[in-house]
Amino acid sequence: MKYLAAIPVICALSILAGCSQSPQKLIATANKYNANHQYKEASILYQKAILKDKKNAEAYYREGLNRLDDHDPVNAVKYLRRAIDLNPKNIDAETKLAEIYLTAYASNPSHFKQLLPNIKRLTKEILANDPNSFDGIRLEAFLALADENLDEALKDFARANEIKPHSQDLVGWYAEALVRAKKPEQAKNLIKDMLAHDKTWSPGYDFLFLQYSREKDQKDAEAVLREHMANDPHSAGAIVALSNYLLAQNRFDEAQGVIERVLSDKKSFPQARMLMGNFYVRARKYNQALQQYQAGASENPKDALGYRERVVQVELRNGQRDQAMELAKKLVQENADNVPVNEMYASLLMSTGKRADVDTAVGNLQKLVQKHASDPVLHLDLAHGYFSLNKHDQSQGEALEAIQQELKRHVPRQQVLIPARIIAARVYEDEGQHTKALRLTDLVLHVQSGNPDARLIRDRAWLATGQANQAEADLESLLKKYPGMNEAHIALGQLYASEKQFDKAAAEYRTAWKATPPDFRGFLGLQTVKVLEGKGAEAVEALQQLVEKKPKQLQLRYQLANFEAQTGIQSMHANPAQGKKLLQEASGNYKEILKTTANSAEIWLRLGMLQRALGQYDASLASFEQAGSADPHNAQAFLNRGLLLDRLGKKKEAEAAYGKVLGIDPQNTIALNNLAFIDAEQNSNLDQAQSYAEKAKQRAPNNPGISDTLGYVYYRKNLNAEALQLFQQIVKQEPTNPTYRLHLAMALLKKGDKQDAKAQAEKALKSATESQQQKQIQAFVSQIG
């Protein structure tokens, strides 16, 4: 008997495995699972039907619908496409596919613009099969809206509404189109007719409330909310909407009376305590909100975590940060794998601004991202954390990953896309990748045209790409609306300074410096203006006073050294002694900083440049070497070392330094050019020299020095016609440069034109100021005879 009793179980398992069922039976069983909202189980059976019959259009169609029901439109698309391929007459499949495309397009028109032709094709096929198809005509109306053809859209909406009146898939869109066409009364009448048909249709009440509010008809707006609550007394949305409205009208007692209805019917409103707590938060009655959330956690143990999260948020609003932090930490310890709780705690840690807290938050987020790599919000949070730590490359990487993961969603959330795009755009702009920054800010501003952060990044990119007029106008407009935006004051100050509008620049910098808290960049801007006005000594003195007050603040000493260096170089011609003194003081300050931050490649690099300017060549070379050791990826350290070695005639060592530069930055124009010239001078590696010189020429086509190098390589390779052409061109550009004249003379002599060669050499001799160069030219003239 036990054996016989087991038979039905085995058969059931066999049926589930589909070992003996036909595709039609598998589909029928899967349909039942789908009807019971068991989408994963249904999917297994639809897949088995497809494996048995790979041309079964019904299986693909049903799996497409099943994926849609399971909120997976991305995978639904491929099944619906295949269903249509196998059965072109499946109008519902075409309709569902077109709707998916249309939803995606509506969420981000610029990103999904390529879907429009597909929507049009599907709509055309639907109408070809049935010219009076409700779905086909409705889709045509949406397409007309996308093409901004409002009249045609209204005609199609009206026709579709006649075919199938009171459709929730149509009426709301139709009413919005009527409003856009400035026919608000028709729109309201359409919605009222719909509500007479379905008194619980919430979007209809929302539409009427919004429309009456736009018309400043508060009486009818309130009446709509009350009607909604009366017609659908078990709707939490209706009760919350009316209570919010009354609260906004400063009618707290009435609002409280409305929202308290949920407490008397906890069967209809199992989240009554949450609704009440949220109401008190909106009313800024935080103690009462806490009481509701704490009661909710006690009454509903299964939902206790959600209530306790709200307690954290209320304590924060109530200024009790320590209690909020302690509770958030406890929640994380008790719910280590809960992503929202971890996100909340990470945000709290980062908000303290303390390096240790931000490090902890980033560490926690890194672990979460490894477990939940497809969660765009986690990537965005991590991007914020990295940015706070000034790890901008990592921040940008996480922001871009957040964007990529978010765009995979059926309807991407702008609250994720916008901040992620702003972070990525800011880093691109800081790196000088202006085109990429502009592309991302354009996407943000398409959705939020007034977003101040995106506008500022765009303005900076405009400034960098020569669009100063646009940037200036927008920055001025931005500051009228956001006068406390220091970043914009600094950017506008820099723009005014570049235009030599020093008074206006100083005013912008002064505003930032006097802000609460003061923005130190404003102070530095004021000193920069002094330097530009020829008052560098005043700027240096102002910074010296700050350093004397706070001698241990390395950032102040660093800025003092920068201004001493800048002013010293500026003074070298008019007052060499004063200029040298300032350069020496700057050098001393950089050395003082290096006592604490010995591994700063930037400080070693700046020190090396100063030592070079002071003629301290051995010390300069040593500083550049230290910069390269501190940061082996710092191309500027090796480049500056190579330039000085080159200048000192140490060609082999210079070649090695330039080679390291190209190992870090293969497109470095200066290293390519100088290596090519050294090879040409030594008459060796000429093929490599030509390759390097041509690359440099591509990157800087109008630079005469690079053209001269390429010409000299051609000369050495006996490509004399090409060399002559380049030399003649650059001598026209810079007729007083003796090197260019000499090289032209050499090419003319190789051509056999002794007379012109001698004439060019004599002109070069007149322009030459260095004795070594004069001797070189004289030797060449003697060679001509």
PyMOL commands that set and color helices and strands:
alter all, ss='L'
color gray80, all
select helices_A, chain A and resi 2-17+23-35+39-52+57-69+73-86+91-107+113-129+134-146+150-163+171-180+184-197+202-214+218-231+236-248+252-264+272-282+286-299+301-317+321-334+339-351+355-371+376-388+392-406+414-430+434-447+452-464+468-481+486-498+502-513+520-532+536-549+554-571+576-594+601-613+617-630+635-647+651-664+669-682+686-699+704-716+720-733+738-751+754-767+771-784
alter helices_A, ss='H'
color red, helices_A
deselect
rebuild
show_as cartoon
